[in-house]
Amino acid sequence: MSKIKVLHVVRPAAGGMKNHLLDLVRLTDHTRFDVTVACPQDSLLWAELAALGIKTTPIPLVGELSPLKDYAAVKSLVKYLHSSGTVILHAHSSKGALVGRLAAAIVKTPVVVFTAHNSIFYEQWPRWKKNLFAMVERFLARLTDRIITVSDALKQELMEQESLPARQLTTIYNGIETDKFNLKLDTLTVRQSLSIPELGPVIGTIARLAPQKGVSYFLKAASLLKDYQVNFLVVGDGPLREELEQEAAELGLKNRVTFAGRRENIPEILATLDIFVLPSVTEGLPLTILEAMAAGKPVVATRVGGIPEAIVEGKTGLVVPPRDPEALAIALAGLLGERERMLRMGNCGRKHVTEKFTVQAMVNKTMELYQQLMGEKKLGIPSNPISTEGKQHRTDVEG
């Protein structure tokens, strides 16, 4: 049987969504599925896909709404879909899903899947904008065979906001390669490379410096812990970096907080932390929390999106209300005073992630969904059953 052609459509992606897509296309069974990714040619994602040997096709897709560029992206996708014999179009993020689903509808692509990685109804939007967006999404849902949500909380939100039936939604949790984060190394060397003082525990966050990640609340919580000999670390970059550095200075944290910028050695950085924090105001299911637990670190995060589905409260970490730096500071102070509890949480977190949030489980469930949808449409399915035992499929692009 010939391979099933799959096209992933994604806007310029960074952070968790980029890593999710890279893992998905890398570990998809390439003996059954012929995978291509449509994304902007000048993006970091394009370069990383090329390094993995994944086929790509360029589209002029940008993150914000741009009628001219969006039309050009749809036109480009229509041309590709017509000529490629694509059977499954899999869109990621609301912007990728907008152009991808319109193009698939024009060409009549047999199977259309959309992964919602995060909430698409931002709280700062006025009610009219949320209603308009929900109306557009309800229309696009008619052009979609299945919507994947990365958490049950996100699934529930889409059911409520868009009145979508449960049968159209499937939760597939994000997953990670846990072995990458189980490191034994000289953390002093890592601290020195980040200009972190040698003495005192390190509390850190890894996030894109954008409003939804709530890093400002982390800084405010840090300012409430000035009496503790603690070092604070912010890893990541984004539109709010300059503003957040200024806020840290105004809070008297200039010598207590290190802004490390974008880094590639995340496993080493996590190994150096004593506590990982994610103060988000909206989330799907953040990979950084899973990575921190895989690294054996206790996690303190906000009660938003799928975060409570990832953290076992009191066992692998603590969950606090969003936008509440006082609650965050209290949770951190409590852990700092109980070293044995921190170690116990870290060990429980590593075990929890290994059992429930592996990348191979995520990839296998996605392939099973492809197979199910093709079967429902009587399109024929790959001849060999897909393993659900976490066995890693060999591909021609591993490495």
Backbone hydrogen bonds, N-H to C=O, Kabsch-Sander energy under -0.5 kcal/mol:
donor,donor_aa,acceptor,acceptor_aa,energy
4,I,32,R,-2.7
5,K,3,K,-0.5
6,V,34,D,-2.9
7,L,88,I,-2.8
8,H,6,V,-0.5
8,H,36,T,-2.7
9,V,90,H,-2.1
10,V,38,A,-2.2
11,R,92,H,-0.5
17,M,14,A,-0.8
18,K,14,A,-0.7
19,N,15,G,-2.2
20,H,16,G,-2.7
21,L,17,M,-2.4
22,L,18,K,-2.6
23,D,19,N,-2.3
24,L,20,H,-2.4
25,V,21,L,-2.8
26,R,22,L,-1.9
27,L,23,D,-2.3
28,T,24,L,-1.2
30,H,28,T,-0.9
32,R,29,D,-1.5
33,F,29,D,-2.5
34,D,4,I,-2.7
35,V,33,F,-0.8
36,T,6,V,-2.3
37,V,55,K,-2.0
38,A,8,H,-3.7
39,C,37,V,-0.6
39,C,57,T,-1.3
43,S,40,P,-1.2
47,A,43,S,-1.4
48,E,44,L,-2.1
49,L,45,L,-2.6
50,A,46,W,-2.3
51,A,47,A,-2.0
52,L,48,E,-1.3
53,G,49,L,-0.6
53,G,50,A,-1.1
54,I,49,L,-2.4
55,K,35,V,-0.7
57,T,37,V,-2.2
59,I,39,C,-1.0
61,L,59,I,-1.9
70,D,66,S,-3.5
71,Y,67,P,-2.3
72,A,68,L,-2.2
73,A,69,K,-2.4
74,V,70,D,-2.4
75,K,71,Y,-2.6
76,S,72,A,-2.4
77,L,73,A,-2.3
78,V,74,V,-2.7
79,K,75,K,-2.0
80,Y,76,S,-2.0
81,L,77,L,-3.2
82,H,78,V,-2.3
83,S,79,K,-1.4
84,S,80,Y,-1.9
85,G,81,L,-1.0
86,T,81,L,-0.5
87,V,5,K,-2.1
88,I,5,K,-2.2
89,L,111,V,-2.7
90,H,7,L,-3.1
90,H,88,I,-0.6
91,A,89,L,-0.6
91,A,113,V,-3.0
92,H,9,V,-2.4
93,S,115,T,-1.7
96,G,92,H,-0.6
97,A,93,S,-2.4
98,L,94,S,-1.7
99,V,95,K,-1.8
100,G,96,G,-2.2
101,R,97,A,-2.1
102,L,98,L,-1.5
103,A,99,V,-2.2
104,A,100,G,-2.3
105,A,101,R,-2.0
106,I,102,L,-1.9
107,V,103,A,-2.1
108,K,104,A,-1.6
109,T,104,A,-2.2
111,V,87,V,-2.2
113,V,89,L,-3.0
114,F,146,R,-1.9
115,T,91,A,-2.8
116,A,114,F,-0.6
116,A,148,I,-3.0
117,H,115,T,-0.7
122,Y,120,I,-0.7
125,W,122,Y,-1.8
130,K,126,P,-1.9
131,N,127,R,-2.5
132,L,128,W,-2.3
133,F,129,K,-2.5
134,A,130,K,-2.6
135,M,131,N,-2.1
136,V,132,L,-2.2
137,E,133,F,-2.6
138,R,134,A,-2.3
139,F,135,M,-1.8
140,L,136,V,-2.5
141,A,137,E,-2.1
142,R,138,R,-0.8
142,R,139,F,-1.0
143,L,140,L,-1.5
144,T,141,A,-1.6
145,D,112,V,-2.1
146,R,112,V,-1.3
147,I,168,Q,-2.8
148,I,114,F,-3.0
148,I,146,R,-0.5
149,T,170,T,-2.4
150,V,116,A,-1.1
155,K,151,S,-1.7
156,Q,152,D,-2.6
157,E,153,A,-2.0
158,L,154,L,-2.2
159,M,155,K,-2.0
160,E,156,Q,-2.1
161,Q,157,E,-3.3
162,E,158,L,-2.1
163,S,159,M,-0.8
164,L,158,L,-0.9
168,Q,165,P,-1.8
169,L,166,A,-1.7
170,T,147,I,-2.4
172,I,149,T,-2.3
172,I,170,T,-0.6
174,N,150,V,-0.6
176,I,357,F,-2.1
178,T,176,I,-1.1
180,K,177,E,-1.3
181,F,178,T,-1.7
182,N,179,D,-1.2
183,L,181,F,-1.1
187,T,185,L,-1.2
189,T,186,D,-0.8
190,V,186,D,-1.0
191,R,187,T,-2.7
192,Q,188,L,-2.3
193,S,189,T,-1.9
194,L,190,V,-1.3
195,S,192,Q,-1.1
196,I,191,R,-2.8
203,I,231,N,-2.9
204,G,275,I,-2.2
205,T,233,L,-2.2
207,A,235,V,-2.4
209,L,237,D,-1.7
210,A,208,R,-2.4
213,K,210,A,-1.9
214,G,211,P,-1.6
217,Y,214,G,-1.2
218,F,214,G,-1.0
219,L,215,V,-2.0
220,K,216,S,-2.2
221,A,217,Y,-2.2
222,A,218,F,-2.4
223,S,219,L,-2.0
224,L,220,K,-0.8
224,L,221,A,-0.8
225,L,222,A,-1.6
226,K,223,S,-0.7
228,Y,225,L,-1.7
230,V,228,Y,-1.9
231,N,201,P,-2.8
232,F,256,R,-2.7
233,L,203,I,-2.1
234,V,258,T,-2.9
235,V,205,T,-2.6
236,G,261,G,-1.7
240,L,209,L,-2.7
241,R,238,G,-1.7
244,L,240,L,-2.8
245,E,241,R,-2.5
246,Q,242,E,-2.0
247,E,243,E,-2.1
248,A,244,L,-2.5
249,A,245,E,-1.8
250,E,246,Q,-2.2
251,L,247,E,-1.9
252,G,249,A,-1.4
253,L,248,A,-3.0
256,R,253,L,-1.9
257,V,253,L,-2.2
258,T,232,F,-2.5
259,F,257,V,-0.5
260,A,234,V,-2.6
260,A,258,T,-0.8
261,G,234,V,-0.6
266,I,264,E,-1.5
269,I,265,N,-2.1
270,L,266,I,-2.9
271,A,267,P,-1.9
272,T,268,E,-0.9
272,T,269,I,-0.8
273,L,269,I,-1.1
273,L,270,L,-0.6
274,D,202,V,-3.2
275,I,202,V,-1.5
276,F,298,P,-2.4
277,V,204,G,-2.7
278,L,300,V,-1.9
281,V,212,Q,-2.6
282,T,212,Q,-1.3
285,L,117,H,-0.6
289,I,286,P,-0.5
290,L,286,P,-1.0
291,E,287,L,-2.7
292,A,288,T,-2.4
293,M,289,I,-2.2
294,A,290,L,-2.4
295,A,291,E,-1.6
296,G,293,M,-1.8
297,K,292,A,-2.2
299,V,316,T,-1.2
300,V,276,F,-2.6
301,A,318,L,-2.3
302,T,278,L,-1.5
303,R,320,V,-2.2
304,V,302,T,-1.9
306,G,284,G,-2.7
307,I,304,V,-1.9
309,E,306,G,-1.1
310,A,306,G,-1.0
310,A,307,I,-1.2
311,I,307,I,-2.3
313,E,311,I,-1.0
314,G,317,G,-2.8
315,K,312,V,-2.4
316,T,312,V,-2.6
317,G,312,V,-1.0
318,L,299,V,-2.7
320,V,301,A,-2.6
324,D,321,P,-0.7
328,L,324,D,-2.0
329,A,325,P,-2.7
330,I,326,E,-2.3
331,A,327,A,-2.2
332,L,328,L,-2.3
333,A,329,A,-2.7
334,G,330,I,-2.3
335,L,331,A,-1.8
336,L,332,L,-2.5
337,G,333,A,-1.2
338,E,335,L,-2.0
342,M,338,E,-2.0
343,L,339,R,-2.2
344,R,340,E,-2.3
345,M,341,R,-2.6
346,G,342,M,-2.3
347,N,343,L,-2.2
348,C,344,R,-2.3
349,G,345,M,-2.7
350,R,346,G,-2.1
351,K,347,N,-1.8
352,H,348,C,-2.4
353,V,349,G,-2.4
354,T,350,R,-1.9
355,E,351,K,-1.6
356,K,352,H,-1.7
357,F,353,V,-2.6
359,V,176,I,-2.0
362,M,358,T,-1.7
363,V,359,V,-2.5
364,N,360,Q,-2.8
365,K,361,A,-2.3
366,T,362,M,-1.6
367,M,363,V,-2.5
368,E,364,N,-2.4
369,L,365,K,-1.8
370,Y,366,T,-2.2
371,Q,367,M,-2.4
372,Q,368,E,-2.6
373,L,369,L,-2.8
374,M,370,Y,-2.4
375,G,371,Q,-2.1
376,E,372,Q,-2.3
377,K,373,L,-1.3
378,K,375,G,-1.3
379,L,374,M,-2.7
398,E,395,T,-0.8
